[in-house]
Amino acid sequence: MNSNIVMCFVVVCSLSFSPLLSHCRPVLSSIAANKLNDLIESTCKQTPNYNVCVSSLRSDPRSSKATDVEGLGLVMVDVLKGKAQETLDQINDLLKQSPKPELKQPLGYCALSYGAILNGDIPQATEAFTKGNYKFAEEGCNDAANEADLCESKFTPPGSSPITQMNTAVHDVAAVTASMARILLA
């Protein structure tokens, strides 16, 4: 296999052998895909929720451009942002439907919590990952996970809210992302 890699590299760099390029591209593409899968696998094995980690990263095309854990962490922050925005949109839709009085107060609290996630925690995590300040990235993501948990706890009984699954998804993605920052601190 190593001789194929070297041969493909030589062929890619040489214009005189251009008919052979079609043979080498699949090999190089396969090597890159395996390297990315190895990075995703090894990183996700170190997180609290392997399945959430792998499925989130494999479903996001930006993961294919990541070359390290920091890159995967930035992708996960964006996944977190998407899930938090989706949850806030659902909360606002529920509030517009004139919910029962026992839902109005907890939904209002949740709207504030998700505003904090989107306007504070996620920008903090993004900036921190970008600047290599992984402790602040971890804190921002942990704060987001805690906000999702606090939102869910405002409903009686906890776990019975109309957004339980969404809160759980935000919590889980935030916890995975925080663990990626923790990996970078080691």
Number of C-alpha atoms within 10 A of each C-alpha: 7 7 8 12 14 11 14 20 15 13 18 17 12 11 11 9 11 12 10 14 16 11 12 19 14 11 15 15 11 12 13 13 13 12 14 19 17 12 16 24 14 13 21 24 13 15 19 17 15 17 12 16 25 16 12 17 21 14 10 13 11 15 21 17 11 17 13 14 19 18 18 25 28 24 22 25 26 18 20 28 23 14 19 27 17 15 23 23 14 17 21 15 12 17 17 10 8 10 13 9 8 10 17 16 15 20 25 16 16 27 20 15 21 26 16 15 27 19 12 14 26 23 16 20 30 23 15 20 24 15 10 15 17 24 16 19 31 28 18 25 30 21 22 31 26 18 23 26 20 17 23 26 17 19 20 12 9 13 16 13 19 15 20 19 14 19 24 16 19 29 24 20 26 30 25 28 32 29 23 29 28 17 16 17 12 5
